[in-house]
Every structure is written in C-alpha cells, then in structure tokens.
Amino acid sequence: ARRLAPDDRRRAILDTAIELFGKHGYGNVSASDIARRANVTPALLHHYFGPKRNVYLAILDEWAKATIEAIHVDRNAPLAARVRANVLSWVDRVGAHPALWLATGGQGEMFADARIEAIVRSGRERNLEIMLAVYGDKVADTPAARRVLRGFTGFNRVALRAWLRGEADRE
C-alpha cells in the first residue's frame, strides 16, 4: 500500500468503514474487517480511532454534520406543502450521502453496543423534536403523536433502504 498523509489515511479508513457498515451493519463488521479492507494493520486502525466503536462514532458525527439543517421547511406554508418540502429535503439529503446514511440512519433499531444504540436513539429523538417544531401548529406534542412520528420514521427508513438498494424508485 502506498503511504498516505495522515488525514488521507484517516479518510480512507472512514470511507471503508462507511461502506462495510452500510452493507453489513454495525454488529456484523469487526475492526479487523475494516483494517483488512482499508489495507491497514489493525494497529494502525487503532492508532487513528481506537476500537470499532470509535470508528462508528466518527461516522455518526459525520452524518450529523451532513444533515445539519437538512429540513428546510417554511413553517408558514400550508401543511401539504410543508410535508412535501420536508420529505423531498430528506430524500435529497439521503440521496447525496447514500453510503453514509445506510451506515448510520439506515440501520435497524437494535445495536449490540448499548452506547451506540443510545447515541442513535438520541439522534432519532432530536429528529422527532424537529418534526414537532415544524408541525407544531398542526400536531400537539403528546405521547401518541410521538409514537406516530416514530412509526413514520421507521417506515421512512424501510422505504429509503429499498430505494438505495434498487428495490424501489425514488417516488
């Protein structure tokens, strides 16, 4: 393997991890898998990130940065226009970063690592808060509304995975 500058090597490791986590899920990828695919030693991977959890935390952080202000909705627009703008904005964001979304947001509900699961759930709850803010004039913040919105986001994950895997079209 050719020698890369540290930032380039770190990026190559992250890109490899994104690809592997997106295809196989967090629980089915080891640090050794990442190192082998990235053509680095496990020691070098550990030097840059530490354990596999830290690689995944770096990916989650990257996704969070990629989705800042992903929802551009005029809160004064009619409800149907807001929903359409919200959905299109989100699909555009996922479409711009498909591997990254599959590695993070596209994962299922359960992670073997409790800390990772807590971070993912926290991010999903932040998204729920954003949705409640966007639709607060139409949807009261109640436990029932939160359950419905969580159900919608679960449906959203299934639909987006199907789209990104070529099983459905964007529409």
Beta strands, then each sheet from edge to edge (+ up, - down):
end
